[in-house]
Amino acid sequence: MRRGSHDSRGSSTPTAEKPSLVRKDVEHRTWEEQHQAVTEELRRIYSEVVEPMETAYRYDSFRGTEFFGEFLCCRTPLILFVGPFSAGKTTFINYLLGGDYLWTGPEPTTNKFTCIFHGAEEGQISGQVLASHAALPFRGLQRYGNEFLEGFAGHQVPSDLLKSVTLVDSPGILETAESHRRSYNYIEVMRWFADRSDLIFVMFDPTKLDAGKELRTVFQTALKGNESRIRIILNKADTVGQHELMKVHGALFWNLSNLITTSEPPRVYVSSFWDKPYRPD
């Protein structure tokens, strides 16, 4: 029974053909249009084939939420920024966006997970709204409770870059976690974001290279299994002299060798990511 079906009286009932996506349909489109077309086709397959199976076999009992559905809700790649306090994560994001959209300062300023995505006008969105919106990929964060959601926020920015990616700024990693306990499980939340991120930037300040307990736990638990997506950045490189920078690079490389279990040594990108001219001296 391919094109139609015949009943006992001999009449023919046509069967509607499901739409399919082939190469000729998208090869003439822009990258953004191709991405949208492929994603929409994946959503169709998920809703018609996978989701009924998840519902029938209570898959949410194992994962807490529809795991594949969360991925398909994310319309753009997710980039996660991780690192100690004052490593320049938020400043780097402002540099990428081309404006001072997020607050920065000499003291630690990011105390919550912040998702930065595209919007026609700049504005803030609460964590409760983000985690309850069916069209956004953050419903799985509800499992971490209201204490986490109060420390979770969204920031929409009218930047062209954010039409292609979504950025996530994370709270700074604490050097002495015992004396600064968080109100939620920071490592589990970091693991949730890491598993769903397409790229993870781990940033370091040349003056803060000590591998404390929380940093070790982040690498050994939250980021474990995602090593191929990690990019190590030694930021603020022009705040030290060239000779001192070589020593700092070697010290960071040595510290990371005990934290990242990969067959190849990690590559460290060295620069100073902000809107000021680079000062090599």
Secondary structure, DSSP 8 states (H G I E B T S, - for coil): --SEEE-TT--EEE--------HHHHTTS-HHHHHHHHHHHHHHHIIIIIHHHHHHTTTHHHHSS-HHHHHHH--S-EEEEE-BTTSSHHHHHHHHHTS--S---SS----SEEEEEE-SS-EEEEHHHHHH-TTSTTGGGGGGHHHHHTTEEEEEE--GGGGT-EEEE---B-S-GGGS--SS-HHHHHHHHHHH-SEEEEEEBTTB----HHHHHIIIIISTT-GGGEEEEE--GGGS-HHHHHHHHHHHHHHHHTT---SS---EEE---SSS-----
